[in-house]
């Protein structure tokens, strides 16, 4: 259910909706329909999901145990990962050609938005060549998987805020054997997903629209 809407500064720019908690399969259908009907109105959704495991186009099931939650195959890139409570999802629906971006540029932009967001919390995160997402040393705090359909980028990127990280133990996250971490595990307090989504959208918007 839609909780609030935060408009961007220009009608020609992406606007932001914070949806709160969403069941993944219902949200996926909503996103698929929006992309199928896309008329140029760019949008960035933020939400958290009920416990779910998803995998990408290759359909790699890298689970190591009984999952204890639904398993959904999607159109995005990447392998199996976990989404759940305390994990903030950002789903931009963006016309790459409009912004002069190729897929690699866009992936870098998504990663950079997280890196800059984490600097607000005095966390110095990095990329890891060959492994998409955002990392702290050998631990992953943000995973991404996108799909591009006729130049429109969709699906998105996850940030572990106060996630129960034990769920990641059930899989080999995104095909690596590395551990996950979160803002909470790093000692950050006062973790409000809506507030973080507003900070994140501002950074994403600035990166997307800079000359």
N, C-alpha and C positions, 0 to 999 in steps of 0.2 A: 504494500500500500504506500502511495506517495506521501512523504512526510513534509517536505518543503521544497521550494524552488528558489534557486539563486541565479538571477539572470547575469549574463556577461555584459560588459559595457556597451556592446554594439549588437544590433539586430543581425548583423552579418557574421557574427562570431558565435562559437559554441556557447550554449547555455548549460547550466548545471542543475541537476536534480538529485537531492539526497532522498533515497527511498527507504532507509531504515533496513529492517530485516526482511529478506526475500527467500522464498523456497526456490532452489536453483532451476528446476525444470520449468516452472511457470515463468521465471525471469528469462530463461533462454528463449522460450517461445515469443515473449514480448520483444526481445532484442532482434530475433530473426525477422519478425514481422516489420519492425521499424526499418531494418535494412532493406527488406524487400520493397517497401513503400517509400524509400528515401527520396526526398524531393529537394535536398540541399540544406535542410535544417539540421546543422550539426548539434550534437548533444553529448554531454558527459554525465553518466549515471554513477552514483556512489551508493554502495549498499554493503551489507554483510549477509552471508547465507547460512541457512541451517546446514548441519553436517552433511557433506557430500564429497565424493571423489570424482574427478573428471579426467578425461584423457583426450588427446588431440587426434588429428587426422590419421596418424599412423596407427592409432588404436593399441598402443603398447600398454599392456596391463602389467605394471611392475610391482604389484602388491605382494607383500610378504606374509600376510596373515588374513584372517577373517576381518573384513573391513568394518562391519558394524554400522554402515551408512550406505546410502545409494551410490551406485557407480554409473556415471553418465558419459557416453561418448559424444564428442562435439566436433565442430568444424575447425577449431583453432589449431595452431601449431603446438608442438610440444608433447610431452608424455604425461603420465599420470601425476596429479597433484591433489592436495586436499584444500577444501574451502570450508570455513565454519565460523562460529561465533567468535567475535574479537578480531576477525581479519577484515580489514577494510578493502573493498574491491573498487577499482576505478574502471569504468567501461566507456571510453570515448568512442563515438561514432563520427569519423572524421573523413573528409574528402582530401586525400593526400595530394592530388593534382592541384587543388585550390591553393595549397600551402607550399607547393614546390618540393614535396618530400618523396623520397623513395622509401622502400620498406626498411632498409637499414637505418636511414636517417630517423625514421619514426620510432623504431625500437630504441635507438640511442636517446631520443627525446623522452620517451617514457622512463627509461632508466635514470636519465638526468633529473627528471622531476622528482623522483624518490630521493636521489642523492642530495639534492638541494633541500628537500623537505626535512630530511634527517639532520641536516646542519642546524636547523632550528632547535634541535634537541641535543646539540653538541656531540653528534654521532658522525664520524667520518667513514662513510661507506664508499664502496668502489664497485666497478665492473670487474668481471673475471673473463678474460679473453676465451672465447669458445663456449662459455656457459652463460646464456641469457639470464637477466635478472640483476639483483643488487645484493652485494655480499659484505660481510664484516669478517675479515680474516677468512676462515674456512666455513663460515656459517651463512646461510641464505636468509635474508629478511624480506625479500620481495621477489616474486616469480611472475613471469608474464607469458602470455600466449595470445597471438592475434590471428585474425583472418582478414584477407583483403579480397573484396568482391567488387569487380568493376571499378577499381580505384578507391573504394570506400573501406577504410580500416575499421574493424570492430573486434569484439571480445576485448581483453584488456590486461590489467595488471593488479596484483594482490600485494598488500602490505600487512605483515603480521604485527598487530598492535598488542592485543592481550590474548592472543590465540593460545588454546591448550595445545602445546607442541607435541604432546604424546601421540596425537593423531597421525603425525608424520612418521612415527615409528612403524606404522602398518604398511608403508610403501617405501620404494626407493625413489625419493622425491625428484621428479623431472629427470630421471635416469642417472642421477648421481648418488653416491653413497654418503654425501655430506649431511650434516645436521641443519636444522632450521633454528632461527632465533627470532626474537620479537622485541618491540619497544619495552614491554613490561619486563622481560627477562634482563634487559640491559639497564633496568633501574629507573626508567621513566615513569613518572606518576601523573595523575590527573589526565587519564587517557579517555578523551571523549571523541568518539568516532565522527560525529557531525562537525565538531570543531576542526579536527584533523582534515576532514574532507574539504572544508573551506580553505584551509591553508594550502592543501595540495592542488586544488583547482586553480587558485591564484597563480601558483608557480607554473603549472601546466599551461595555463592560458598565456602567460608571459613568454614562455619558451616557444609556444606554437605560433604566436603572432609577432615575434620580434623580427625586425627587418633582416 
